[in-house]
Amino acid sequence: MRSTIFLADDHPIVRHGLAQLINDQLDLCVIGEASNGDEVLASAECARADLLVLDLSLPGTKGVDVLRALRKRVPKLKIVVLSMYPEEQYAPQLLAEGAAAYVSKALPPAEFLAIVRRVLRFGRAVPEELSKATSTGKPLHASLSAREYQVFTLLYQGKTISEIAAELGVSVSTASNHFHKVKEKLHARSVADVVAYAIRAGLVD
C-alpha cells in the first residue's frame, strides 16, 4: 500500500516536479495539492494524507501558521517543511513547533525521498545537532535571559543597538554583547533574522 502525500507550494513547477518524483515511487503517491495556506487548511485530502510537504513561504495563511493549526487539528499528520532558507536559520523553531523534518529546496531528490520515508516510518527525521536544540519542545526565545529578552523585544520593535543601550541604561558595548547572545540563541545572523523569528513565533504581526 502506498503512503499518501499532500503537496503545498505556490510554484506550479515545483509542485509538478515533486508530484512526478513522488508518484514515480512504488511506495508513495500524491493525493492532493495546494498553492496557498488557506487551501491547505480547507483541504479534506490534506487531513486524510499520511504526510504533508509544506512550503514555508506560502501566500495567504503563512506556512508556520498552517503548521501550528494542523498540529492541533490533525495531530497524526506528519509535516515536512520545505524551504529555500538555511537549515540552521529556521529549522530549530519549526521543529519545536511540531514539524517532523525540515528540507532545503536545494536538497538532491534522493535525499528528499529518504527524509520523507524516514518520517513516514519513524515520525521524525531530525539531524542530531538540531534534535538537541529542540528536545525541550520549547521555542528558542525561551532560552533567553531576562535582559536578553528585553533586547530581543526592542530589536523586533525596530530599535537600534544605540537606542536599546540608552533605553536600558547600559553601554553600547553591553547592548551589543546582549545582541550577539540573542543571535546565537535564536540561530540568527542579523537584526532582520531576529525580526523574522519574532514574526514566525507570533510575537509580532
N, C-alpha and C positions, 0 to 999 in steps of 0.2 A: 504493500500500500504506500502511495506517495504522500509525503508530507506537504501540506498546503501552505503557500506563502502569498502574502498581500504586499504589493509594492506601492510606496508613496514617494513620488518625486515630481517636481514641477517641470522637469525637462523630458519631453516625449522621447528623445533619442536615448537618454539614459534609461528610462523605463523600458523601452523596446529592447535595448541591449541586455538589460538584466533579465527581462522576461525570457528572451531567447536563450540566454545562458542557463537559466534555471529549468526551463521546460525541456532542454536537451538532456537533462539528467534523468536517470531511470527512477530515482527515489524522491524527486522534488517536482512540484508544479505550482504555477501561479494561478490563483483563483480570483484575483481582482486587482485593480489599480486605482490610484487616486492622484490628482495633480495639486491638491492643496489640503491644508489641515482640516478644514470643515468637511470635506468629502470623506476623509479618513474616519472622522468621528461619527459620521452619518451612515457609514457603510456596514451593512449586515454581513457581507463577505469578510470584512476585516475582523469582525467579532468572532467569526467561525474559524478563522485561519489558525494554523499552528504557530506561525511566525509572521511578524510584520517587519519589513525593511523600511525604515523611516528616515527620509532626508531631514536633516536638522533645519535647513533653510527653506521651509515651506511658506508659500503665501497664505493669507488667511490666518487661521489659528497656527501659531508657531509650533515647530517641532517639539520643543521642550514642553509646551503646554499640552500637546497631543499625548506625549509620553506620560505626563502626570495623570491626565484624565483616563487614559486606557489602563494604567496600572491600578487605578481604583475600580474602574468599570469592568474590566476583563483581566483579572489578575493572572489567569492561566496563560494569556497571550505572551509569547516571548518576543521582545522587541530588540532588533538590531539597528542601531543608529548609524546612518550613512552620512558622511560629511567630507567637505573639502579641507576642513581645518585640521591642524596638527593634533595628534592624539593627546599629547601632554598638556595641551591648552584647554581642551574641552571635555575629554573623556572622564576625568575623575568626578566632576559634578554630575554628568549624565548617568554614569554608573551608580552613583549614590542615589539618584532619582529613580533607579529601577531598571535601566537599560540592561539587557543581557550581554551586549557587546557593543563596541564602538569600532566602526570600519571606515578607513580613509578611502575616498574615491580613487586614490592613486594605487590602491592595492591590486595586485595581479588577480585575475579571475579565479585561478585555482586556490589562492589563499582565501578569497572571499567565500568560496564554496566550502572550504574546510572549516571556516568560522561558523557558517550557517549550520553545517552538520553537527558541529560540536555543541552549539547552542540547543539544537533540537534534541540531542542525545543527553546532554548534561545540565541544560538550563542556563548556563553562562559560558562565556569564552573571554576571560579577562586575564591579561598578562600579569605575572606575579607582582611586579612593582606597582601596578595600578590597583591590584586586589588589596594590597596593604593599605593604600591610600583611601580606599573606600570600604574597608572591612567593618568600620563602626556604623556604617549606614547613615552617618551624619553629614550634612553639607560641609564643604570645605571651610566656609567662613565661621563655622562653629569652633574651629581651632584657633581663631584669632584671640589675642589678649584683649582686655578692655580698651587699652589705649590704641592698639592696632585696629580694633573695630571702629573706634572714633575716626581714625584716619581714613579707613575704608569708606565709611559713611560720607565723610566730607569730600572724598575723591569722586564718588559717583554723583555727588550733588554739584560737581563742577568746580570745586575749589582747587587752586594751585597749591603746590607744596609751601610756597611762601605764605599764602593766605591761611593754610592749615596751621603752620607754625605760629602765626600771630594769634589765631583763634584759640589755640591750645596753650599759648604762653610758653612755648618751647623754642629752641633754636631751629633754624632751617636744617641744620645738620641732623638734629634729633628727629625732626619730622621726616627727613629723607630716609633715615635708618628704619623708621617705622614703615615707610612706604615700601622699602625693599623687602621687609619681612612679610608685608601683605602680599606683594607679588609672589614671593616664594611659596607661601601657604596656599594661594589661590591658583598656582601654576600659571601665572600671568607674566607677560613680558613688558607691558606698558600700561599707562592710565586707561587707554582705550580697551584693553583686555579686562581690566578691573571693572570698568563700566559695563562691558558686555556680560561679565559674570553676574553682576548685580541684577541686570535685566533678566538673565536666564533663571536666576534664583528667585525671581518675583519680588525683589526688594525695591524696584523702581520701574515705572512704566516706560 
